[in-house]
Amino acid sequence: MTCKRLFCLLACSAVVFGSTAAWSAEIHGRSSTQFGWFNDIFTGNKQAEFGEYLNLSVTQIDKEGKLSFQGYGRVTEDIRNGEGINGRLYYLYGDYSNLFDKVDIRLGRQFVNYAAGSALIDGGKIDLKNVGPVAFSVMGGRNVYFDLNGEATRDHDFAFGVAAYLNGYKNTDAEVSYFMKL
């Protein structure tokens, strides 16, 4: 629980501090509402559930357009059985690209995909590119996964990965990577 609050505090402060130094920002989003009426296959109970999905993107925060924030999540409530509000944050991260024209940095909850594996993490990813024909990537953080009732991640779940891949060759994908989940 403390980790969630710290993550929310860091994400909100990044938005506030990032926007104070900004010339302007573009905010794009999409919201959709869903009503589902079904029988729970485990309990046999009839359920009537409202869900609200929100996708948000904040770009052009700095003059060069290097800093951006992306987020997507949902909130649901079963109005028939009164089980309360259930929410999921699928991703919420800050992305700073082309630092010194060589480094991309992404911090927050994000999906990472290497040839050796993929994960949804609360952590960071750093890509080193434009240093020749091979680019490098390293990522690590808390491994996040969901069950039927919400987030099932425990304190010691962790994911780490490194990769080296070809960069700049048209129609060619080659990667050597290492991926570990604990």
PyMOL commands that place a pseudoatom at each C-alpha (Angstrom):
pseudoatom trace, name=CA, resn=MET, resi=1, chain=A, elem=C, hetatm=0, pos=[0.000, 0.000, 0.000]
pseudoatom trace, name=CA, resn=THR, resi=2, chain=A, elem=C, hetatm=0, pos=[2.829, 2.378, 0.826]
pseudoatom trace, name=CA, resn=CYS, resi=3, chain=A, elem=C, hetatm=0, pos=[4.437, 1.665, -2.538]
pseudoatom trace, name=CA, resn=LYS, resi=4, chain=A, elem=C, hetatm=0, pos=[1.196, 2.630, -4.338]
pseudoatom trace, name=CA, resn=ARG, resi=5, chain=A, elem=C, hetatm=0, pos=[0.958, 5.922, -2.460]
pseudoatom trace, name=CA, resn=LEU, resi=6, chain=A, elem=C, hetatm=0, pos=[4.603, 6.722, -3.132]
pseudoatom trace, name=CA, resn=PHE, resi=7, chain=A, elem=C, hetatm=0, pos=[4.146, 5.936, -6.827]
pseudoatom trace, name=CA, resn=CYS, resi=8, chain=A, elem=C, hetatm=0, pos=[1.072, 8.205, -7.049]
pseudoatom trace, name=CA, resn=LEU, resi=9, chain=A, elem=C, hetatm=0, pos=[2.915, 10.993, -5.224]
pseudoatom trace, name=CA, resn=LEU, resi=10, chain=A, elem=C, hetatm=0, pos=[5.901, 10.743, -7.583]
pseudoatom trace, name=CA, resn=ALA, resi=11, chain=A, elem=C, hetatm=0, pos=[3.706, 10.634, -10.681]
pseudoatom trace, name=CA, resn=CYS, resi=12, chain=A, elem=C, hetatm=0, pos=[1.657, 13.653, -9.603]
pseudoatom trace, name=CA, resn=SER, resi=13, chain=A, elem=C, hetatm=0, pos=[4.705, 15.673, -8.588]
pseudoatom trace, name=CA, resn=ALA, resi=14, chain=A, elem=C, hetatm=0, pos=[6.347, 14.920, -11.939]
pseudoatom trace, name=CA, resn=VAL, resi=15, chain=A, elem=C, hetatm=0, pos=[3.296, 16.297, -13.729]
pseudoatom trace, name=CA, resn=VAL, resi=16, chain=A, elem=C, hetatm=0, pos=[3.178, 19.414, -11.542]
pseudoatom trace, name=CA, resn=PHE, resi=17, chain=A, elem=C, hetatm=0, pos=[6.909, 20.168, -11.657]
pseudoatom trace, name=CA, resn=GLY, resi=18, chain=A, elem=C, hetatm=0, pos=[7.171, 19.287, -15.343]
pseudoatom trace, name=CA, resn=SER, resi=19, chain=A, elem=C, hetatm=0, pos=[4.331, 21.588, -16.287]
pseudoatom trace, name=CA, resn=THR, resi=20, chain=A, elem=C, hetatm=0, pos=[5.627, 24.584, -14.288]
pseudoatom trace, name=CA, resn=ALA, resi=21, chain=A, elem=C, hetatm=0, pos=[8.689, 24.838, -16.528]
pseudoatom trace, name=CA, resn=ALA, resi=22, chain=A, elem=C, hetatm=0, pos=[6.683, 24.186, -19.689]
pseudoatom trace, name=CA, resn=TRP, resi=23, chain=A, elem=C, hetatm=0, pos=[5.796, 26.624, -22.402]
pseudoatom trace, name=CA, resn=SER, resi=24, chain=A, elem=C, hetatm=0, pos=[2.654, 24.681, -23.219]
pseudoatom trace, name=CA, resn=ALA, resi=25, chain=A, elem=C, hetatm=0, pos=[1.248, 21.192, -23.065]
pseudoatom trace, name=CA, resn=GLU, resi=26, chain=A, elem=C, hetatm=0, pos=[-1.097, 19.156, -25.196]
pseudoatom trace, name=CA, resn=ILE, resi=27, chain=A, elem=C, hetatm=0, pos=[-3.533, 16.996, -23.275]
pseudoatom trace, name=CA, resn=HIS, resi=28, chain=A, elem=C, hetatm=0, pos=[-5.369, 14.239, -25.087]
pseudoatom trace, name=CA, resn=GLY, resi=29, chain=A, elem=C, hetatm=0, pos=[-7.635, 11.676, -23.571]
pseudoatom trace, name=CA, resn=ARG, resi=30, chain=A, elem=C, hetatm=0, pos=[-10.433, 9.266, -24.142]
pseudoatom trace, name=CA, resn=SER, resi=31, chain=A, elem=C, hetatm=0, pos=[-13.006, 8.061, -21.689]
pseudoatom trace, name=CA, resn=SER, resi=32, chain=A, elem=C, hetatm=0, pos=[-15.537, 5.302, -22.170]
pseudoatom trace, name=CA, resn=THR, resi=33, chain=A, elem=C, hetatm=0, pos=[-18.237, 3.850, -19.964]
pseudoatom trace, name=CA, resn=GLN, resi=34, chain=A, elem=C, hetatm=0, pos=[-19.317, 0.237, -20.107]
pseudoatom trace, name=CA, resn=PHE, resi=35, chain=A, elem=C, hetatm=0, pos=[-22.256, -1.603, -18.561]
pseudoatom trace, name=CA, resn=GLY, resi=36, chain=A, elem=C, hetatm=0, pos=[-21.949, -5.355, -18.155]
pseudoatom trace, name=CA, resn=TRP, resi=37, chain=A, elem=C, hetatm=0, pos=[-24.735, -7.654, -17.030]
pseudoatom trace, name=CA, resn=PHE, resi=38, chain=A, elem=C, hetatm=0, pos=[-23.724, -11.292, -16.551]
pseudoatom trace, name=CA, resn=ASN, resi=39, chain=A, elem=C, hetatm=0, pos=[-23.683, -14.352, -14.306]
pseudoatom trace, name=CA, resn=ASP, resi=40, chain=A, elem=C, hetatm=0, pos=[-20.508, -14.950, -12.298]
pseudoatom trace, name=CA, resn=ILE, resi=41, chain=A, elem=C, hetatm=0, pos=[-19.289, -18.399, -13.389]
pseudoatom trace, name=CA, resn=PHE, resi=42, chain=A, elem=C, hetatm=0, pos=[-17.668, -19.065, -9.999]
pseudoatom trace, name=CA, resn=THR, resi=43, chain=A, elem=C, hetatm=0, pos=[-20.533, -18.131, -7.663]
pseudoatom trace, name=CA, resn=GLY, resi=44, chain=A, elem=C, hetatm=0, pos=[-23.558, -18.214, -9.990]
pseudoatom trace, name=CA, resn=ASN, resi=45, chain=A, elem=C, hetatm=0, pos=[-24.594, -14.724, -8.817]
pseudoatom trace, name=CA, resn=LYS, resi=46, chain=A, elem=C, hetatm=0, pos=[-26.058, -12.254, -11.280]
pseudoatom trace, name=CA, resn=GLN, resi=47, chain=A, elem=C, hetatm=0, pos=[-23.918, -9.147, -11.594]
pseudoatom trace, name=CA, resn=ALA, resi=48, chain=A, elem=C, hetatm=0, pos=[-24.550, -5.703, -13.031]
pseudoatom trace, name=CA, resn=GLU, resi=49, chain=A, elem=C, hetatm=0, pos=[-21.327, -3.762, -13.358]
pseudoatom trace, name=CA, resn=PHE, resi=50, chain=A, elem=C, hetatm=0, pos=[-20.435, -0.260, -14.543]
pseudoatom trace, name=CA, resn=GLY, resi=51, chain=A, elem=C, hetatm=0, pos=[-16.919, 0.369, -15.751]
pseudoatom trace, name=CA, resn=GLU, resi=52, chain=A, elem=C, hetatm=0, pos=[-15.165, 3.633, -16.567]
pseudoatom trace, name=CA, resn=TYR, resi=53, chain=A, elem=C, hetatm=0, pos=[-12.006, 3.527, -18.693]
pseudoatom trace, name=CA, resn=LEU, resi=54, chain=A, elem=C, hetatm=0, pos=[-9.674, 6.528, -19.021]
pseudoatom trace, name=CA, resn=ASN, resi=55, chain=A, elem=C, hetatm=0, pos=[-6.756, 6.962, -21.418]
pseudoatom trace, name=CA, resn=LEU, resi=56, chain=A, elem=C, hetatm=0, pos=[-4.679, 10.139, -20.947]
pseudoatom trace, name=CA, resn=SER, resi=57, chain=A, elem=C, hetatm=0, pos=[-1.689, 11.569, -22.785]
pseudoatom trace, name=CA, resn=VAL, resi=58, chain=A, elem=C, hetatm=0, pos=[0.217, 14.778, -21.973]
pseudoatom trace, name=CA, resn=THR, resi=59, chain=A, elem=C, hetatm=0, pos=[2.775, 15.827, -24.604]
pseudoatom trace, name=CA, resn=GLN, resi=60, chain=A, elem=C, hetatm=0, pos=[4.662, 18.934, -25.738]
pseudoatom trace, name=CA, resn=ILE, resi=61, chain=A, elem=C, hetatm=0, pos=[5.464, 19.809, -22.123]
pseudoatom trace, name=CA, resn=ASP, resi=62, chain=A, elem=C, hetatm=0, pos=[8.887, 21.196, -23.002]
pseudoatom trace, name=CA, resn=LYS, resi=63, chain=A, elem=C, hetatm=0, pos=[9.908, 23.222, -26.080]
pseudoatom trace, name=CA, resn=GLU, resi=64, chain=A, elem=C, hetatm=0, pos=[11.663, 20.295, -27.774]
pseudoatom trace, name=CA, resn=GLY, resi=65, chain=A, elem=C, hetatm=0, pos=[8.780, 17.876, -27.142]
pseudoatom trace, name=CA, resn=LYS, resi=66, chain=A, elem=C, hetatm=0, pos=[11.028, 15.371, -25.360]
pseudoatom trace, name=CA, resn=LEU, resi=67, chain=A, elem=C, hetatm=0, pos=[8.967, 14.952, -22.175]
pseudoatom trace, name=CA, resn=SER, resi=68, chain=A, elem=C, hetatm=0, pos=[5.590, 13.204, -22.174]
pseudoatom trace, name=CA, resn=PHE, resi=69, chain=A, elem=C, hetatm=0, pos=[3.269, 11.354, -19.798]
pseudoatom trace, name=CA, resn=GLN, resi=70, chain=A, elem=C, hetatm=0, pos=[0.932, 8.479, -20.679]
pseudoatom trace, name=CA, resn=GLY, resi=71, chain=A, elem=C, hetatm=0, pos=[-1.695, 6.737, -18.579]
pseudoatom trace, name=CA, resn=TYR, resi=72, chain=A, elem=C, hetatm=0, pos=[-4.501, 4.198, -18.845]
pseudoatom trace, name=CA, resn=GLY, resi=73, chain=A, elem=C, hetatm=0, pos=[-6.732, 2.678, -16.174]
pseudoatom trace, name=CA, resn=ARG, resi=74, chain=A, elem=C, hetatm=0, pos=[-10.228, 1.648, -15.230]
pseudoatom trace, name=CA, resn=VAL, resi=75, chain=A, elem=C, hetatm=0, pos=[-12.650, 1.788, -12.318]
pseudoatom trace, name=CA, resn=THR, resi=76, chain=A, elem=C, hetatm=0, pos=[-15.544, -0.668, -11.957]
pseudoatom trace, name=CA, resn=GLU, resi=77, chain=A, elem=C, hetatm=0, pos=[-18.365, -1.173, -9.492]
pseudoatom trace, name=CA, resn=ASP, resi=78, chain=A, elem=C, hetatm=0, pos=[-20.857, -4.005, -9.180]
pseudoatom trace, name=CA, resn=ILE, resi=79, chain=A, elem=C, hetatm=0, pos=[-24.136, -2.179, -8.478]
pseudoatom trace, name=CA, resn=ARG, resi=80, chain=A, elem=C, hetatm=0, pos=[-26.155, -5.348, -7.942]
pseudoatom trace, name=CA, resn=ASN, resi=81, chain=A, elem=C, hetatm=0, pos=[-24.094, -7.023, -5.198]
pseudoatom trace, name=CA, resn=GLY, resi=82, chain=A, elem=C, hetatm=0, pos=[-22.458, -3.966, -3.657]
pseudoatom trace, name=CA, resn=GLU, resi=83, chain=A, elem=C, hetatm=0, pos=[-18.913, -5.335, -3.693]
pseudoatom trace, name=CA, resn=GLY, resi=84, chain=A, elem=C, hetatm=0, pos=[-17.466, -1.836, -3.833]
pseudoatom trace, name=CA, resn=ILE, resi=85, chain=A, elem=C, hetatm=0, pos=[-15.219, -0.049, -6.278]
pseudoatom trace, name=CA, resn=ASN, resi=86, chain=A, elem=C, hetatm=0, pos=[-12.463, -1.990, -8.016]
pseudoatom trace, name=CA, resn=GLY, resi=87, chain=A, elem=C, hetatm=0, pos=[-9.745, -0.162, -9.955]
pseudoatom trace, name=CA, resn=ARG, resi=88, chain=A, elem=C, hetatm=0, pos=[-6.785, -1.097, -12.124]
pseudoatom trace, name=CA, resn=LEU, resi=89, chain=A, elem=C, hetatm=0, pos=[-3.962, 1.095, -13.299]
pseudoatom trace, name=CA, resn=TYR, resi=90, chain=A, elem=C, hetatm=0, pos=[-2.595, -0.533, -16.438]
pseudoatom trace, name=CA, resn=TYR, resi=91, chain=A, elem=C, hetatm=0, pos=[0.110, 2.032, -17.108]
pseudoatom trace, name=CA, resn=LEU, resi=92, chain=A, elem=C, hetatm=0, pos=[1.180, 5.509, -16.009]
pseudoatom trace, name=CA, resn=TYR, resi=93, chain=A, elem=C, hetatm=0, pos=[4.672, 6.623, -16.926]
pseudoatom trace, name=CA, resn=GLY, resi=94, chain=A, elem=C, hetatm=0, pos=[6.815, 9.601, -17.766]
pseudoatom trace, name=CA, resn=ASP, resi=95, chain=A, elem=C, hetatm=0, pos=[8.959, 9.373, -20.883]
pseudoatom trace, name=CA, resn=TYR, resi=96, chain=A, elem=C, hetatm=0, pos=[11.963, 11.570, -21.659]
pseudoatom trace, name=CA, resn=SER, resi=97, chain=A, elem=C, hetatm=0, pos=[13.406, 10.865, -25.103]
pseudoatom trace, name=CA, resn=ASN, resi=98, chain=A, elem=C, hetatm=0, pos=[16.611, 11.843, -26.893]
pseudoatom trace, name=CA, resn=LEU, resi=99, chain=A, elem=C, hetatm=0, pos=[18.638, 12.981, -23.904]
pseudoatom trace, name=CA, resn=PHE, resi=100, chain=A, elem=C, hetatm=0, pos=[21.958, 13.983, -25.538]
pseudoatom trace, name=CA, resn=ASP, resi=101, chain=A, elem=C, hetatm=0, pos=[20.413, 12.439, -28.723]
pseudoatom trace, name=CA, resn=LYS, resi=102, chain=A, elem=C, hetatm=0, pos=[21.373, 9.014, -27.359]
pseudoatom trace, name=CA, resn=VAL, resi=103, chain=A, elem=C, hetatm=0, pos=[19.290, 8.084, -24.290]
pseudoatom trace, name=CA, resn=ASP, resi=104, chain=A, elem=C, hetatm=0, pos=[15.568, 7.457, -23.724]
pseudoatom trace, name=CA, resn=ILE, resi=105, chain=A, elem=C, hetatm=0, pos=[14.344, 7.232, -20.110]
pseudoatom trace, name=CA, resn=ARG, resi=106, chain=A, elem=C, hetatm=0, pos=[10.954, 5.936, -19.025]
pseudoatom trace, name=CA, resn=LEU, resi=107, chain=A, elem=C, hetatm=0, pos=[9.827, 5.864, -15.358]
pseudoatom trace, name=CA, resn=GLY, resi=108, chain=A, elem=C, hetatm=0, pos=[6.561, 4.572, -13.860]
pseudoatom trace, name=CA, resn=ARG, resi=109, chain=A, elem=C, hetatm=0, pos=[4.184, 1.683, -14.495]
pseudoatom trace, name=CA, resn=GLN, resi=110, chain=A, elem=C, hetatm=0, pos=[4.873, 0.414, -17.998]
pseudoatom trace, name=CA, resn=PHE, resi=111, chain=A, elem=C, hetatm=0, pos=[4.811, -2.650, -20.230]
pseudoatom trace, name=CA, resn=VAL, resi=112, chain=A, elem=C, hetatm=0, pos=[8.255, -3.818, -21.338]
pseudoatom trace, name=CA, resn=ASN, resi=113, chain=A, elem=C, hetatm=0, pos=[8.899, -6.423, -23.997]
pseudoatom trace, name=CA, resn=TYR, resi=114, chain=A, elem=C, hetatm=0, pos=[12.193, -8.130, -24.783]
pseudoatom trace, name=CA, resn=ALA, resi=115, chain=A, elem=C, hetatm=0, pos=[12.795, -11.226, -26.867]
pseudoatom trace, name=CA, resn=ALA, resi=116, chain=A, elem=C, hetatm=0, pos=[13.507, -13.130, -23.629]
pseudoatom trace, name=CA, resn=GLY, resi=117, chain=A, elem=C, hetatm=0, pos=[10.277, -12.038, -21.902]
pseudoatom trace, name=CA, resn=SER, resi=118, chain=A, elem=C, hetatm=0, pos=[7.835, -9.290, -21.084]
pseudoatom trace, name=CA, resn=ALA, resi=119, chain=A, elem=C, hetatm=0, pos=[6.306, -7.786, -17.958]
pseudoatom trace, name=CA, resn=LEU, resi=120, chain=A, elem=C, hetatm=0, pos=[4.255, -4.961, -16.551]
pseudoatom trace, name=CA, resn=ILE, resi=121, chain=A, elem=C, hetatm=0, pos=[6.562, -3.174, -14.096]
pseudoatom trace, name=CA, resn=ASP, resi=122, chain=A, elem=C, hetatm=0, pos=[6.618, -0.305, -11.635]
pseudoatom trace, name=CA, resn=GLY, resi=123, chain=A, elem=C, hetatm=0, pos=[10.120, 0.865, -12.396]
pseudoatom trace, name=CA, resn=GLY, resi=124, chain=A, elem=C, hetatm=0, pos=[12.320, 2.223, -15.113]
pseudoatom trace, name=CA, resn=LYS, resi=125, chain=A, elem=C, hetatm=0, pos=[13.710, 1.519, -18.539]
pseudoatom trace, name=CA, resn=ILE, resi=126, chain=A, elem=C, hetatm=0, pos=[16.735, 3.154, -20.163]
pseudoatom trace, name=CA, resn=ASP, resi=127, chain=A, elem=C, hetatm=0, pos=[17.570, 2.814, -23.866]
pseudoatom trace, name=CA, resn=LEU, resi=128, chain=A, elem=C, hetatm=0, pos=[20.989, 3.773, -25.240]
pseudoatom trace, name=CA, resn=LYS, resi=129, chain=A, elem=C, hetatm=0, pos=[20.806, 4.342, -29.001]
pseudoatom trace, name=CA, resn=ASN, resi=130, chain=A, elem=C, hetatm=0, pos=[22.629, 6.154, -31.804]
pseudoatom trace, name=CA, resn=VAL, resi=131, chain=A, elem=C, hetatm=0, pos=[26.005, 4.773, -30.712]
pseudoatom trace, name=CA, resn=GLY, resi=132, chain=A, elem=C, hetatm=0, pos=[26.483, 2.576, -33.765]
pseudoatom trace, name=CA, resn=PRO, resi=133, chain=A, elem=C, hetatm=0, pos=[24.656, -0.340, -35.309]
pseudoatom trace, name=CA, resn=VAL, resi=134, chain=A, elem=C, hetatm=0, pos=[23.815, -1.854, -31.897]
pseudoatom trace, name=CA, resn=ALA, resi=135, chain=A, elem=C, hetatm=0, pos=[21.549, -0.238, -29.291]
pseudoatom trace, name=CA, resn=PHE, resi=136, chain=A, elem=C, hetatm=0, pos=[21.227, -1.267, -25.642]
pseudoatom trace, name=CA, resn=SER, resi=137, chain=A, elem=C, hetatm=0, pos=[18.360, -1.374, -23.158]
pseudoatom trace, name=CA, resn=VAL, resi=138, chain=A, elem=C, hetatm=0, pos=[18.096, -2.086, -19.435]
pseudoatom trace, name=CA, resn=MET, resi=139, chain=A, elem=C, hetatm=0, pos=[14.975, -2.214, -17.292]
pseudoatom trace, name=CA, resn=GLY, resi=140, chain=A, elem=C, hetatm=0, pos=[13.970, -3.192, -13.791]
pseudoatom trace, name=CA, resn=GLY, resi=141, chain=A, elem=C, hetatm=0, pos=[11.232, -2.783, -11.244]
pseudoatom trace, name=CA, resn=ARG, resi=142, chain=A, elem=C, hetatm=0, pos=[8.427, -4.370, -9.305]
pseudoatom trace, name=CA, resn=ASN, resi=143, chain=A, elem=C, hetatm=0, pos=[6.633, -7.016, -11.368]
pseudoatom trace, name=CA, resn=VAL, resi=144, chain=A, elem=C, hetatm=0, pos=[2.904, -6.201, -11.518]
pseudoatom trace, name=CA, resn=TYR, resi=145, chain=A, elem=C, hetatm=0, pos=[0.167, -8.732, -12.220]
pseudoatom trace, name=CA, resn=PHE, resi=146, chain=A, elem=C, hetatm=0, pos=[-3.574, -8.878, -11.630]
pseudoatom trace, name=CA, resn=ASP, resi=147, chain=A, elem=C, hetatm=0, pos=[-6.017, -11.510, -10.443]
pseudoatom trace, name=CA, resn=LEU, resi=148, chain=A, elem=C, hetatm=0, pos=[-9.830, -11.469, -10.481]
pseudoatom trace, name=CA, resn=ASN, resi=149, chain=A, elem=C, hetatm=0, pos=[-10.046, -9.063, -7.537]
pseudoatom trace, name=CA, resn=GLY, resi=150, chain=A, elem=C, hetatm=0, pos=[-7.359, -6.552, -8.561]
pseudoatom trace, name=CA, resn=GLU, resi=151, chain=A, elem=C, hetatm=0, pos=[-3.618, -6.344, -8.214]
pseudoatom trace, name=CA, resn=ALA, resi=152, chain=A, elem=C, hetatm=0, pos=[-2.037, -9.522, -6.842]
pseudoatom trace, name=CA, resn=THR, resi=153, chain=A, elem=C, hetatm=0, pos=[1.555, -8.304, -6.703]
pseudoatom trace, name=CA, resn=ARG, resi=154, chain=A, elem=C, hetatm=0, pos=[3.481, -8.969, -3.508]
pseudoatom trace, name=CA, resn=ASP, resi=155, chain=A, elem=C, hetatm=0, pos=[6.340, -6.932, -2.039]
pseudoatom trace, name=CA, resn=HIS, resi=156, chain=A, elem=C, hetatm=0, pos=[9.165, -9.116, -3.349]
pseudoatom trace, name=CA, resn=ASP, resi=157, chain=A, elem=C, hetatm=0, pos=[7.990, -9.555, -6.962]
pseudoatom trace, name=CA, resn=PHE, resi=158, chain=A, elem=C, hetatm=0, pos=[10.656, -8.159, -9.254]
pseudoatom trace, name=CA, resn=ALA, resi=159, chain=A, elem=C, hetatm=0, pos=[11.567, -8.137, -12.960]
pseudoatom trace, name=CA, resn=PHE, resi=160, chain=A, elem=C, hetatm=0, pos=[14.911, -7.278, -14.554]
pseudoatom trace, name=CA, resn=GLY, resi=161, chain=A, elem=C, hetatm=0, pos=[16.086, -7.338, -18.158]
pseudoatom trace, name=CA, resn=VAL, resi=162, chain=A, elem=C, hetatm=0, pos=[18.862, -6.228, -20.496]
pseudoatom trace, name=CA, resn=ALA, resi=163, chain=A, elem=C, hetatm=0, pos=[18.988, -6.300, -24.278]
pseudoatom trace, name=CA, resn=ALA, resi=164, chain=A, elem=C, hetatm=0, pos=[21.259, -5.500, -27.210]
pseudoatom trace, name=CA, resn=TYR, resi=165, chain=A, elem=C, hetatm=0, pos=[19.585, -5.092, -30.586]
pseudoatom trace, name=CA, resn=LEU, resi=166, chain=A, elem=C, hetatm=0, pos=[20.322, -3.958, -34.120]
pseudoatom trace, name=CA, resn=ASN, resi=167, chain=A, elem=C, hetatm=0, pos=[19.425, -0.347, -34.732]
pseudoatom trace, name=CA, resn=GLY, resi=168, chain=A, elem=C, hetatm=0, pos=[19.017, 1.434, -38.055]
pseudoatom trace, name=CA, resn=TYR, resi=169, chain=A, elem=C, hetatm=0, pos=[18.645, -1.527, -40.400]
pseudoatom trace, name=CA, resn=LYS, resi=170, chain=A, elem=C, hetatm=0, pos=[15.454, -1.391, -42.458]
pseudoatom trace, name=CA, resn=ASN, resi=171, chain=A, elem=C, hetatm=0, pos=[13.230, -4.509, -42.270]
pseudoatom trace, name=CA, resn=THR, resi=172, chain=A, elem=C, hetatm=0, pos=[15.652, -6.215, -39.866]
pseudoatom trace, name=CA, resn=ASP, resi=173, chain=A, elem=C, hetatm=0, pos=[14.984, -7.165, -36.249]
pseudoatom trace, name=CA, resn=ALA, resi=174, chain=A, elem=C, hetatm=0, pos=[17.610, -8.944, -34.188]
pseudoatom trace, name=CA, resn=GLU, resi=175, chain=A, elem=C, hetatm=0, pos=[17.943, -8.924, -30.414]
pseudoatom trace, name=CA, resn=VAL, resi=176, chain=A, elem=C, hetatm=0, pos=[19.918, -10.713, -27.734]
pseudoatom trace, name=CA, resn=SER, resi=177, chain=A, elem=C, hetatm=0, pos=[18.372, -10.314, -24.301]
pseudoatom trace, name=CA, resn=TYR, resi=178, chain=A, elem=C, hetatm=0, pos=[18.264, -11.586, -20.745]
pseudoatom trace, name=CA, resn=PHE, resi=179, chain=A, elem=C, hetatm=0, pos=[15.084, -11.445, -18.689]
pseudoatom trace, name=CA, resn=MET, resi=180, chain=A, elem=C, hetatm=0, pos=[14.451, -12.491, -15.077]
pseudoatom trace, name=CA, resn=LYS, resi=181, chain=A, elem=C, hetatm=0, pos=[11.328, -12.449, -12.895]
pseudoatom trace, name=CA, resn=LEU, resi=182, chain=A, elem=C, hetatm=0, pos=[11.467, -13.095, -9.169]
for i in range(1, 182): cmd.bond("trace and resi %d" % i, "trace and resi %d" % (i + 1))
show_as sticks, trace
zoom trace
